[in-house]
Amino acid sequence: MLKTALLLWAVEAATLSVLLLAMWANDRRQTVVLAWSLGFAANALGAALVGLRGEIPDYLSIVVGNGFQALALSCWAAGVRHYDDRKSTVWLLTPVTIWLIGMHFPFFASTFWMRVFLFQCISALGYGMIAYVLAEPKLPPRNGRLVFACIALVQSLLMIYTGIACLFVRPETFSEIPNGFFYTVINIFCLVSGILFGAHLLMSRTERRLQQLIVTDPLTGVLNRRGFLEQVQAMRARPPAGKLMLALAVFDLDHFKRINDRYGHKGGDAVLIAFCRSSIECIGTRGIFGRIGGEEFACLLHVASPAEAVGIIEAIRLSLMRQRIGLAGTDRIIIATVSCGVTVSSILDAEVDDMLSNADRALYAAKAAGRNATVLHDGKASYRVSDGQPREEPPQTSGQDTSVTSFPLPPLPPLSA
């Protein structure tokens, strides 16, 4: 009966392995799926070898078969770490290592009940590792992870109980193992529950990725317009100590159409990616950055003063201006600049629509003043930040008032700000 049950489970585990392998082949970024597929494959092979005891050499059935089942636990634990975007570690192989070493000592290898005791101990260790890696990080879905960890922990405690019982009863066959029926029922329950919760984790991961795609620009990886606006309320609700003002800046890459015409869309994409990368480095943890249009971007910052806001925005502008952006596959270099409009408001009085309107006015003034400039609009007037850099072209004129004056601020922070 036990032999039939092991062989049936081997077929089911192999089926799960093939299904997970097909999922991984469809999206090879999901290393968690590959690790779990390898785990079920090892478990299936181990169960089949153990089930064939008496028909194959004992070394294959006992040492290799149980070794594969211990390896399955390591693969499942490694899969959870990959689920959390963490790398696998050598200590995950501890159960299978202990088993293989123990089987080379006659004290464990010569008697059935000592082999059962050792296997129960290393299995308890394996399920304990799974429970630990599930509960360690505080990542979503938190409740699902904790339930999954509890199931693995129950399995681990069951293994410890069975192993200790074997020391007193000293069974000579599988049928003599204490509480064999109870052990089998709980083991099946935990295994099926683990499969269900594992599927829940994968579904939650897929859902989070879809939600991230909705609010992320696919080319640059920064927030898109929707994602940017959704983060604004969170920025208002959680200001850091001493940062009681919000600065909103909008950016427009200068003559971006010319870049596309001259270097092709490949060159334009390289400029967009380079600008986003340098902007995020300048902003750090002080705010959010997003792409709100084709070559238009915006950032929202927690600042203590207008001077701090202008310093950060100037750092972004100068960082792009000083870059030499290489065009992949060629020796051509692209030099790009950006015009910046910024406005500042206290957190209590901040209205996103009004700030966007003021930032747009400042951006228009920066472009009218010759581009490659930063202009601050305080709600009444525009002030151009003096940078000492030559403009690309003479200031433009139009029927709209675009007059700007020097920005009366203390010395700006260095680029590292």
N, C-alpha and C positions, 0 to 999 in steps of 0.2 A: 504493500500500500504506500509506504513512504517513498519507495523507488518510483512508483507511478506519479506521485505528487511532485517529486523533484523534477522529473522529466517534463511534466505538464507546465510547471512554472518556468522551466528553461525555455520552452517554446514561447510562452507569454512574454518573458523578459526579452527574448531575442526579437519578438515583434515590436515591443516598445523601442528597442534599440534602433531598429530599422526605421521606424517612424520619426524618431528624433534625428537620425542621421539625414533623412530626407529634408527635415526642417532646416538643418544646418546647411545642407547643400544649396538650399534656396536663398539663404542669407548667411554667408560665412563670417559675418561679424559677430554672430551669436555663439561665442566660444562656450558659453554655459550649456547650450544645447548639445554641442559636441562632447563636452565632458560627461554630461549625463547619459548620452548615447553610449559612450565607451564604458560607463559604469554598468549599464544594463547588459551590455554585451559580455563584460567580464562576469557579471552575476549569472547570466544564462549559461556561459561555458562552465563556470564552477559548479552550478547546480546539476548540469548534465553529467559532468565527470563524477561527482559524488553519487548521483543516481545510478551510474553504471558500475558501482563497486561490485567486485566479484567477477565482472566480465572484462575488466581491463586491469593492468597492473596496479597494485595498491599505491605505489608512489604517485601515479597519475591521479588516482581517485582521492587519496587522502591529502597528500602534500600539495599537488598542483591544483586540484579542484577547490579545496578550501582556501588556497592562496589567491585564486582568482576572485573568490567571494570577498576576501579581505580587501583586495585591490579595488573592487567595486565601491566599497565604502570610501576609499580615498578619492576615487573619481567623482563621486557624488559631492563630497566635501569641497573638492577643487571647483566643481561646477558652481557651488554657492559663492565661492570667492570671486569667480569670474562674473557672476551675476552682479556683484558689487563693484565690478571693474577693478578688482585686485588680482595680483598675480598669485599663481600657485606656489606653495612652499614645500621644501623637502620633508618637513615634519608630518605632512599629510600621509606619507608613505610608512609611518611608524607601525600601523597594524600589520601590514603584509610583511614588513621587515622582521618584526618579532615572531610572526608565525614561521617564516622560513628558517630563521635562526633556531627557534625552539625545536623544530622537526629534525634538527641535526644532533639533538641531545637524546640519548636513549631514555632518560628519565621521563620525557614527554612522549616520545615517539613509540615507545614499546607497549603502552597500555591504552585501551580505548578511552577509559574515563579521564585520563590525564590529557589526552588529545582534545576531548570535549571541553574540559576545563580551560585549556589554553585558548581554544577557538572562541569560547564564550567571553573570555577576558579581552581578546583582541577585537572581537565584534563590539563589545561594550565600549571599548576605547574609540572605535570607529564611529559609532552612533553618537558618542559624546562629543567627538570633534564636529560632527554635522550640527549638533545642537549649539555648540559654541560659535561656529562661524555664522549660524543663522541669527543668534541673539546678540552678537558682538556689535555690529554697526547699527545705528539708529536710522535705518533707511526704510522707505515705504515699500510694500504695505506693512506697517509695523505690527498690527494685530495678527495678520496672516503669518508673518515670520515667527512670531512668538508661539502661535499654535503649532506650527510646523516644528519648531525647536522643542516644544513640550512632547510631541509625538516621538521625536528622535530620542529624547531623554527617557521616556517610558520604555522604549525599546532597549536602551542601554541598561536601565535598571533591571529589566527582565533578564537580560543576558547575565548580569552579575549574579542575580538570584539563582539562575539555573546552574551557573558555574560553581557557586558555593555548595549548592545541593549535591552536585556530582562528587564533591570531595567527601561527603558523608555516605552517600548511597553507593558510590563506585560502580556505576552500570557497566555492563559488558557489551550491550547492544543498544541500538536506538530505542527499542521498545521499553528498555529499562530506565531511560532517562526520567527523572522525577517530573511529575505533572506534565507529561508530554502533550496531552490533549490541550490543556490550558495554554501551554507554551506555544503550540501551533496556532491556536485561535488568535491569541494576542499578537503573535508575529504577523499573521496575515492581515489583521486589522490595521496594525501600524504601517505595514508596507503599502496597503491600498490607500490609506489616509495620506501617507507621504507622497504617493503618486498624484493624488488629487490636489494637495496643497502645492506640490511642485508645478502642476499645470496652472494653478492660480497665480503663482509667482511669475511665470512666463507671460500670462495674459496681462498682469499688472505692468510688467516691463514693457510690453508692446504698447499698452495704452499710454504709458508715460512718454514713450518715444513719439507716438502720434501727436500727443499734446505739445511736445517740444517742436515737432515739425510745423505745427500750426502757427507758432509764435516766433519761428526762427527763419532768417533769410538763408536759403539753401546754398548760395554761393559763398558768402562771407562768414556764415555761422553766427552772426550777431542777431539781435532781436529785429523782427520786422516791425512795421508800423503798429500792428495789432498788439504784439508782445510788448512793445515799448510803452504804449498807452496803458496797458494793463498793469505795468509795474509802477506807474506814477503814484497811485494811491498808497502802495506799500512804501514808497520813498517818503511820502508825507507823514505816514503813520509812525515810522521808526527812524527819527533823526538821531544821529550820534551826538554824544555830549559836545557842547560848544559849537555845533553846526546848526544854527537856527535859521539859515537862509537856503533857498533853493535857487540854483542857476540853471537856466535852460539855454542851450546853445544849438543852433542849426548850422549845418555845413553844406556847401555846394562846391564840388570839384570844378575848378576853373577850366573852361573850354574842353569839357570831357568829350564832346562830339568830335573835336579835332583829334583827340587821342585815338578814338575808335576809328576815325577815317584814316589816320596815318599808320597805326600799328595793328588795326583789326580789333575784333572783339576780344581776342586773346590778350592783347595788350591792355585793353580797358579793364578786363577782369583782374589782371595782375595789379593794376593801380587800385582798384576797389579793395582787393584783399590786403594789399600793403597798407592802405590808409586805415582800414579797420584794425589791423594788428597793432599799428603804432598808436592809434587812438586808445585802444583798450589798455595798452601798457602805460600811457600817460594818466589815464583815469584811475586805474587800479581798483580799489574797493570803495572809492568815494562816490560812485554813481553808476548809472546805466548808460548804455550806448546802443543805438539801433539805426537801421537803414529804413528811412521813411519814404523813399522814392528811388528813382533810377540811380542818380548820382548825388542824392540828397540824404544827409544823415543828421542825427540829433543826439544830444546827450543831456542827462539831467544829473546835477551834482548837489551833494550836501556841502555847503561852504559856510565859512564864518564871515566873509566880507566879499564885496564886489572885486576887490583886488585879487583875492585868492581865485575867484572864478576866472578872471581874465588871465591870470598866470597859467592856469591849467589849459585854457583854450589856446593861448599862445604857444604853449608847449606842443599841443597837437598840430597846430599850423606849421610851426618851425620844423617839427620832426618830419612831416611829409615833405616840406620844401628841401630838406637836406638829404633826403633819400635818393639813391640811384637804383631805380627799379629795373631789374633785368628782365628781358623778354626770353622766356624759355625756348631753347633750341636755336637761339641767335646770340650775337654779341651786341645787340642793340640795347641801349639804356634809355629809360623813360624818366623824365623829370616832370613832376606834377605839383600843382599848388592848390590851395583851397581857400575859399572865402568863408568867414565865420561871423555869425551874428549871435549875440548873447544878451540875455536879460536876467536880472536878479530880483527876487522877491522874498519877503519873510515867509516862513512856512505857514503861518496862520493866515496870511493874506493871499497865498498863492492860488491863482486860478489858471489852469492849464491853457485854456483857450486864449486868455489875455496874454499869457507869457509867450505862447506860440506866435501870436500876432506881433508882439514887440520884438521877438527874436527875428521874425521874418523882415520887419522893417530894418533892423540892424543889418541883416544879411544883404538886403537890397542896397543899403548905403555902402556896405563894404564893396560890393560889386561895382557900384557907381563910382566909387573912389579909386578904382583901378584894379580891383581884385587882389588876391593874395594878401588880405588884410583881416583884422579883427575889429569889429565895431560893437560897442555896448549901447543898448538903448534902455533908458531908465524910465520909460513911460511918457517922457516929455521930449527928450532930445537924444541925439545920437552922438557918441564920442568914439573917435577912432584911436586905437592903441598905436602909439608910435613905436615902430620896430626898426627903422633905419634901413629897410630893404627896398630896393628899386621895384616899382610896379611894372606889370607886363605891358601896360598901355596907358595913355593919358586918361584922366577921369572922364566918365561919360556924363552927359547932361541930358536932361529931359524936362518935361513940363512939371514933374513932381519934385518937391523940395527934398534934395538929398544932401544938404549941407551937414558936414560933421566937423567937430572940433576935437582938439587933443583931449585925451582922457585924463582928468586931473586925479591921478592915483599915486600912492607911494611906489617905490621901485618894485618891479615885478619879481616873483619868486624865480629861482633858476629852473632849467628844463626838468630837473629831477622831480620837481613838484608835480 
